[in-house]
Amino acid sequence: MSTRHFTKDHEWIDLDGEVATIGITDYAQGQLGDVVFVELPEIGRTLATGDDAAVVESVKAASDVYAPIDGEVVAGNEAVVDDPSLVNSDPAGEGWFFRMRVTDAGQLDELMDEDAYAAYVAGLE
């Protein structure tokens, strides 16, 4: 079973075995507004924590999606390229951005769990 972790940049990450799925949180998509364009990272690209991985553009702004931990991109969600509104309607599910093979799962320990993230977001409002 995967456990979801969160970054201060409002990405979520679910680890399943050695492959992690990454997306943006409901808070992030709410701040962006209507998403109109998504650019995914290249398959095979190696990412380090904090690297720009994907781009999401809305009617309000363009924003980078960062790699929450180190790894290699193994898949991109073409559905969000074809229909960027998936990021608004289901950011925590069908609106995921990319999957990566994780180099060091121990890095997840530096991220927030759901309760810590909720407290972090509450402090922003």
N, C-alpha and C positions, 0 to 999 in steps of 0.2 A: 504494500500500500504506500502511496506517495504522500508526503507531507509538504504542504505549500509553505514557501518562505517568501519574504518580501524585502525589497531594497528601499532606501530613502529616496530613490529616483522613481518610485512607484512602479517597478516591475515586479511580477510574481514569477516564481520558478517552482515547478513540480519535478521532483526526481523520481524516475521509475527505472530501477536497476542502475545502469550507467548513462542513461539518456534522460536529459532534462528538457521540459517544455517551458518556453518563456513567453510571457505576454505582459500587457500593462493592466494595472488595477482599474477598478470601477472609478475610483477617485481620479485617476489620471485621465481617463476618457471623459469624465465629467468636466474636468478643467479644460480639456481640448475643445469640447463641443463636437459638432458633426464631422466625423473623419471622412475625408474625401480621397486620400491617397496613402498607400503603404508601399514602402520599398523594403524588401527583405535582404538579408545577408546572403552572400554566395555560398553554395554548398561546398564544403571542404575548407572553408576559411577558418583559420585558427584565431580565437578571440581570447584576450586576457580580461580579467575583471575591470570593468569601467570603459572598455572599448566601445566606440559607436558600433552598433550591430545592425540596426534597422532605422528607418525613418518613417514617421507618421505625420501626415499633414491634415489639418482640419481647416474649417472656414476661418478660424481665429489665428492659428499658428502652425509652425512646423516644429517638430520635436524629435530628438534622437531617442532611440531605445537602446539602452546600454546592456552589455553582457554582465549578468550578475555574478558570474564566476568564470573560471578558465575552462575552455573546451573547444571542440571543433564542431562547426555547423554541419548537421547531417540531414536537415530537412527544413523547408520553408512552407508556410501555410499559403498556398496559392489562392485559397478561397478568399482571404482578406485582400489580396491584390485585385481579384475580380470583383469583389463586393466589400469595399472598405467599411461599409456601415455595420458589418459583423462586429467590428471593434466596439461600436457603440451599443449594439443590442446584446452582445454576449462576450464582454472583455475577458471574463474569467473562464471561458469555455471555448466555443467555436471561433472566437476572435483571437486565438493565440497567434504568435508571430513566427517563431522558429524553434527548432529542436537542436540540441547539441550534445555530443558525447563529452561527458564531464571528465576533466583531468584530475581534479582533487575534490572529492565530495566533502571533505572536511571544511572547505570554504563556506559551506552552507551554515556552519555554526556561527559565522560572523553576521548572518542575515537575521531579520526579525521573523518571529512566528506571527500567526494571525492576531493574537491579542496585543502583542507589542506594536504591530503595524497599526491596528485600530487606535491605540493610544497615541501613536505618532501623528496620525492623520487628525485626530481630535485636537492635538496641540497646534495644528496649522490653521484651524478655522477660527 
